Amino acid sequence: MATYASFILLVWFTKCILIDRSNSKESMLKLANTAHLIRDEKDIVFPEGTRGNGMSGSLPFKKGAFRLAVEAQVRYHLVSFTAL
């Protein structure tokens, strides 16, 4: 199991942008401020925002990831991962 320090290192190294969904007003502000960061970079977004149990298919995508792509005027590709 990863330690908190290794998680922080991973977040820093991969330039993760963490969104706290418990405060919708703050998360929308963070998404708006993030748009300029993704224009010149290749980024990975996990629009489900959480993990499912793997038995019921994909969970609904969160709207913020798509709003971010529109705001930044970038193309995106939908990719799905499933457990084998």
C-alpha positions as a Markdown table, in Angstrom:
| # | Residue | x | y | z |
|---|---|---|---|---|
| 1 | Met | 0.0 | 0.0 | 0.0 |
| 2 | Ala | 1.3 | 3.4 | -0.9 |
| 3 | Thr | 2.2 | 5.9 | 1.8 |
| 4 | Tyr | 0.9 | 9.4 | 1.8 |
| 5 | Ala | 4.4 | 10.7 | 1.0 |
| 6 | Ser | 4.7 | 8.5 | -2.1 |
| 7 | Phe | 1.2 | 9.7 | -3.2 |
| 8 | Ile | 2.3 | 13.3 | -2.8 |
| 9 | Leu | 5.4 | 12.6 | -4.8 |
| 10 | Leu | 3.3 | 10.9 | -7.6 |
| 11 | Val | 1.0 | 13.9 | -7.7 |
| 12 | Trp | 3.9 | 16.3 | -8.0 |
| 13 | Phe | 5.8 | 14.2 | -10.6 |
| 14 | Thr | 2.8 | 13.7 | -12.8 |
| 15 | Lys | 1.5 | 17.3 | -12.4 |
| 16 | Cys | -1.8 | 16.0 | -11.1 |
| 17 | Ile | -4.6 | 18.5 | -10.6 |
| 18 | Leu | -6.8 | 17.2 | -7.8 |
| 19 | Ile | -10.4 | 18.3 | -7.6 |
| 20 | Asp | -12.3 | 18.2 | -4.4 |
| 21 | Arg | -15.8 | 17.5 | -5.4 |
| 22 | Ser | -17.3 | 18.0 | -2.0 |
| 23 | Asn | -17.3 | 21.8 | -2.7 |
| 24 | Ser | -18.9 | 22.3 | -6.2 |
| 25 | Lys | -18.3 | 26.0 | -6.3 |
| 26 | Glu | -14.6 | 25.7 | -5.5 |
| 27 | Ser | -14.2 | 22.7 | -7.9 |
| 28 | Met | -15.8 | 24.7 | -10.8 |
| 29 | Leu | -13.4 | 27.6 | -10.0 |
| 30 | Lys | -10.5 | 25.3 | -10.1 |
| 31 | Leu | -11.6 | 23.8 | -13.4 |
| 32 | Ala | -11.9 | 27.3 | -14.9 |
| 33 | Asn | -8.4 | 28.2 | -13.7 |
| 34 | Thr | -7.0 | 24.9 | -15.0 |
| 35 | Ala | -8.1 | 25.4 | -18.6 |
| 36 | His | -5.0 | 27.4 | -19.6 |
| 37 | Leu | -2.7 | 24.7 | -18.2 |
| 38 | Ile | -3.9 | 21.9 | -20.5 |
| 39 | Arg | -3.8 | 23.8 | -23.8 |
| 40 | Asp | -0.2 | 23.0 | -24.5 |
| 41 | Glu | 0.1 | 19.6 | -22.7 |
| 42 | Lys | -1.2 | 16.1 | -23.2 |
| 43 | Asp | -3.3 | 15.3 | -20.2 |
| 44 | Ile | -5.2 | 12.3 | -18.8 |
| 45 | Val | -8.6 | 12.9 | -17.2 |
| 46 | Phe | -10.6 | 10.3 | -15.3 |
| 47 | Pro | -14.1 | 11.6 | -15.9 |
| 48 | Glu | -15.8 | 9.0 | -13.7 |
| 49 | Gly | -14.2 | 10.6 | -10.8 |
| 50 | Thr | -14.3 | 7.4 | -8.7 |
| 51 | Arg | -13.9 | 3.7 | -9.0 |
| 52 | Gly | -16.8 | 1.3 | -9.4 |
| 53 | Asn | -17.0 | -2.3 | -8.3 |
| 54 | Gly | -16.3 | -3.5 | -11.8 |
| 55 | Met | -19.5 | -5.5 | -12.0 |
| 56 | Ser | -21.9 | -2.8 | -13.1 |
| 57 | Gly | -20.0 | -1.3 | -16.1 |
| 58 | Ser | -18.9 | 2.3 | -16.2 |
| 59 | Leu | -20.2 | 4.9 | -13.8 |
| 60 | Pro | -21.6 | 8.1 | -15.2 |
| 61 | Phe | -18.9 | 10.6 | -16.3 |
| 62 | Lys | -18.6 | 13.8 | -14.4 |
| 63 | Lys | -19.3 | 17.0 | -16.5 |
| 64 | Gly | -16.3 | 18.9 | -15.3 |
| 65 | Ala | -13.8 | 17.1 | -17.5 |
| 66 | Phe | -15.8 | 17.9 | -20.6 |
| 67 | Arg | -16.4 | 21.5 | -19.6 |
| 68 | Leu | -12.7 | 21.8 | -19.1 |
| 69 | Ala | -11.9 | 20.5 | -22.6 |
| 70 | Val | -14.4 | 22.9 | -24.1 |
| 71 | Glu | -13.1 | 25.8 | -22.1 |
| 72 | Ala | -9.5 | 25.0 | -23.1 |
| 73 | Gln | -10.6 | 24.4 | -26.7 |
| 74 | Val | -8.7 | 21.1 | -26.8 |
| 75 | Arg | -9.6 | 17.8 | -28.4 |
| 76 | Tyr | -10.2 | 14.8 | -26.3 |
| 77 | His | -10.5 | 11.1 | -26.8 |
| 78 | Leu | -12.6 | 8.8 | -24.7 |
| 79 | Val | -10.8 | 5.7 | -23.4 |
| 80 | Ser | -12.3 | 3.1 | -21.2 |
| 81 | Phe | -10.3 | 0.7 | -18.9 |
| 82 | Thr | -11.8 | -2.5 | -17.6 |
| 83 | Ala | -10.4 | -5.2 | -15.3 |
| 84 | Leu | -9.7 | -8.5 | -17.1 |
